[in-house]
Amino acid sequence: MAVNAASQFNSCVGHAFPLPTSPNSAKNYFWPTSTNFSSTDQLTLYAACDGTTGQNSSDTNDPSNRGATMHLWCDSSSTGLRYFHINVAAGVLGKHVRAGEAVGFAMMLGTGEAPSSAWQYSSNFDIAVFDKDDSVTANYFASLSASAFGAWASRGLTSVAQTNFSGPATCAAFNSNVGETGILTFTPIR
């Protein structure tokens, strides 16, 4: 696992999602390790399912905003994923990909941004799992197969319940700082 931390689903991390008026953030954010923070071509992102990649009208390609957003619509399913802050691999958009195939890199440094001093202060990337459309989201970790979720056990994540936020359902404010409520730090730190 090339990340050191992740946000809990429905937490007060990041911003309101899936709508600007949502009461919390219904997606998962991920923070890099000490060897790949503030990078744009080091942390590989992979297809989570067999499916077709693409962009819809709400997706962007703005390098000053740390890269593109991209959808992956899973085959024979209403489930899909939306990757945020991705440096999309050449030729991937509009292509059918297989689960585990590289689709790009986490874009954790925007145009003109200074690199952070440590992984904890690096920009992050985020993934939203959706059902049918972007307005109905699900916890990334709850969407993993048992074997895929089991791979997280070596980092201290042993139950999906750990990845669901148990705080207030409506956020008064949002944060993005490792160490604050709603962010799980994995062990060992890498």
PAROBA-815598 format. One line per field, with one value per residue (C-alpha): residue number from 0; y, z, x. Coordinates in steps of 0.05 Angstrom, whole numbers, padded with zeros to 5 digits, always signed. Each point is the difference from the previous one (the first is absolute). Example, Ala and Ser with C-alpha at 12.3 -4.5 7.8 and 13.67 -1.06 7.14 Angstrom:
<kelums>
n: 0, 1;
y: -00090, +00069;
z: +00156, -00013;
x: +00246, +00027;
</kelums>
This chain:
<kelums>
n: 0, 1, 2, 3, 4, 5, 6, 7, 8, 9, 10, 11, 12, 13, 14, 15, 16, 17, 18, 19, 20, 21, 22, 23, 24, 25, 26, 27, 28, 29, 30, 31, 32, 33, 34, 35, 36, 37, 38, 39, 40, 41, 42, 43, 44, 45, 46, 47, 48, 49, 50, 51, 52, 53, 54, 55, 56, 57, 58, 59, 60, 61, 62, 63, 64, 65, 66, 67, 68, 69, 70, 71, 72, 73, 74, 75, 76, 77, 78, 79, 80, 81, 82, 83, 84, 85, 86, 87, 88, 89, 90, 91, 92, 93, 94, 95, 96, 97, 98, 99, 100, 101, 102, 103, 104, 105, 106, 107, 108, 109, 110, 111, 112, 113, 114, 115, 116, 117, 118, 119, 120, 121, 122, 123, 124, 125, 126, 127, 128, 129, 130, 131, 132, 133, 134, 135, 136, 137, 138, 139, 140, 141, 142, 143, 144, 145, 146, 147, 148, 149, 150, 151, 152, 153, 154, 155, 156, 157, 158, 159, 160, 161, 162, 163, 164, 165, 166, 167, 168, 169, 170, 171, 172, 173, 174, 175, 176, 177, 178, 179, 180, 181, 182, 183, 184, 185, 186, 187, 188, 189;
y: +00000, +00064, +00045, +00018, +00026, +00002, +00038, -00035, -00002, +00054, +00038, +00075, -00007, +00038, +00033, -00014, -00057, -00023, +00066, +00068, -00003, -00070, -00004, -00036, -00030, -00065, -00022, -00022, +00042, -00033, +00028, -00023, -00033, +00035, -00023, +00025, +00064, +00064, -00040, -00003, -00065, -00045, -00028, -00045, -00005, -00064, -00019, -00029, -00040, -00021, +00058, +00060, +00066, +00068, +00070, +00032, +00074, +00006, -00026, +00046, +00000, +00060, -00010, +00061, -00037, -00062, -00038, -00032, -00036, -00065, -00051, -00075, -00033, -00073, -00054, -00034, +00043, +00066, +00014, +00045, +00041, +00072, +00015, +00071, +00033, -00050, +00007, -00045, -00049, +00014, -00035, -00022, +00046, -00034, -00067, -00066, -00019, -00062, +00000, +00013, +00037, +00066, +00059, +00057, +00032, +00039, +00074, +00028, +00064, +00055, +00049, +00051, -00037, -00010, -00072, -00015, -00013, -00069, -00049, +00023, +00069, -00024, +00009, -00063, -00035, -00026, -00054, -00003, -00065, +00012, -00039, +00019, +00074, +00046, +00020, -00069, -00017, -00058, -00011, -00022, -00051, -00030, -00010, -00043, -00075, -00038, -00017, +00071, +00028, -00053, +00029, +00062, -00042, +00005, +00076, -00007, +00004, -00061, +00019, +00041, +00032, +00036, +00036, +00029, +00066, -00005, +00075, +00051, -00013, +00073, +00036, +00070, +00006, -00043, -00017, -00036, -00006, -00068, -00010, +00031, -00036, -00040, -00018, -00070, -00005, -00069, -00038, -00007, +00069, -00006;
z: +00000, -00024, +00048, +00073, +00016, -00025, +00019, +00027, -00042, +00017, +00041, +00004, -00041, -00065, -00021, -00006, -00050, -00045, -00002, +00025, +00048, +00027, +00076, -00002, -00048, -00030, -00031, +00023, -00002, +00000, +00024, -00031, +00034, +00017, -00067, -00047, +00030, -00041, -00064, -00066, -00029, +00059, +00032, -00052, +00001, -00026, -00028, +00055, -00048, -00073, -00034, -00045, +00018, -00020, +00021, +00006, +00003, +00073, -00011, -00009, -00030, +00037, +00018, +00046, +00040, +00005, -00061, -00028, +00026, -00035, +00005, -00005, -00015, +00021, -00048, +00012, +00061, +00021, +00041, -00022, +00028, -00007, +00007, +00021, -00009, -00050, -00052, -00050, -00037, -00075, -00040, +00059, -00007, -00038, +00004, +00030, +00057, +00043, +00076, +00024, -00063, +00012, -00019, +00022, +00058, +00061, -00014, +00067, -00023, -00041, -00047, +00040, +00066, +00045, +00021, +00072, +00053, +00021, -00023, +00054, -00033, -00072, -00044, -00003, -00053, +00006, -00028, +00001, -00012, -00030, -00016, -00066, +00003, +00040, +00049, +00034, +00030, +00041, +00045, -00042, +00053, +00006, -00075, -00001, -00005, +00064, -00027, -00023, +00068, +00035, -00031, +00044, +00064, -00002, +00008, +00061, -00036, +00021, -00006, -00049, +00061, +00013, -00066, +00014, +00037, +00066, +00016, -00015, -00063, -00019, -00002, +00028, -00034, -00042, +00010, -00039, +00051, +00019, +00074, +00002, +00010, -00060, -00025, +00012, +00002, -00019, +00034, -00010, -00029, -00065;
x: +00000, +00033, -00040, +00007, -00069, -00072, -00062, -00061, -00063, -00052, +00052, +00014, +00064, +00010, -00065, -00074, -00012, -00034, -00036, +00024, -00059, +00015, +00005, +00067, +00052, -00025, +00066, +00069, +00064, +00069, +00068, +00065, +00060, +00066, +00029, -00053, -00030, -00007, +00010, -00037, +00029, +00019, -00064, -00033, -00076, -00032, -00068, -00042, -00043, -00004, -00035, +00003, +00033, -00024, -00020, -00068, -00019, +00020, +00071, +00059, +00070, +00030, +00074, -00002, -00054, +00044, -00020, -00062, -00060, -00019, -00056, +00006, -00067, +00004, -00023, -00067, -00013, -00031, +00063, +00055, +00057, +00020, +00075, +00017, +00069, +00025, +00055, -00036, +00044, +00007, -00054, -00042, -00060, -00056, +00035, -00024, +00047, +00009, -00001, +00070, +00022, +00036, -00044, +00046, +00035, -00024, +00011, +00021, +00033, -00034, +00031, +00039, -00009, +00060, +00013, -00019, +00052, -00028, -00053, -00049, -00003, -00002, -00061, -00042, -00042, -00070, -00045, -00076, -00036, -00069, -00062, -00034, +00022, +00045, -00056, -00003, +00068, +00028, +00059, +00061, +00022, -00070, +00000, +00063, -00002, +00018, +00069, +00014, -00023, +00042, +00063, -00010, +00006, +00076, -00010, -00046, -00067, -00039, -00073, -00041, -00034, +00067, -00008, -00069, -00003, -00038, -00001, -00053, -00041, +00004, +00067, +00007, +00068, +00048, +00074, +00054, +00055, +00028, -00010, -00069, -00066, -00023, +00069, +00029, +00075, +00026, +00057, +00055, +00012, +00038;
</kelums>
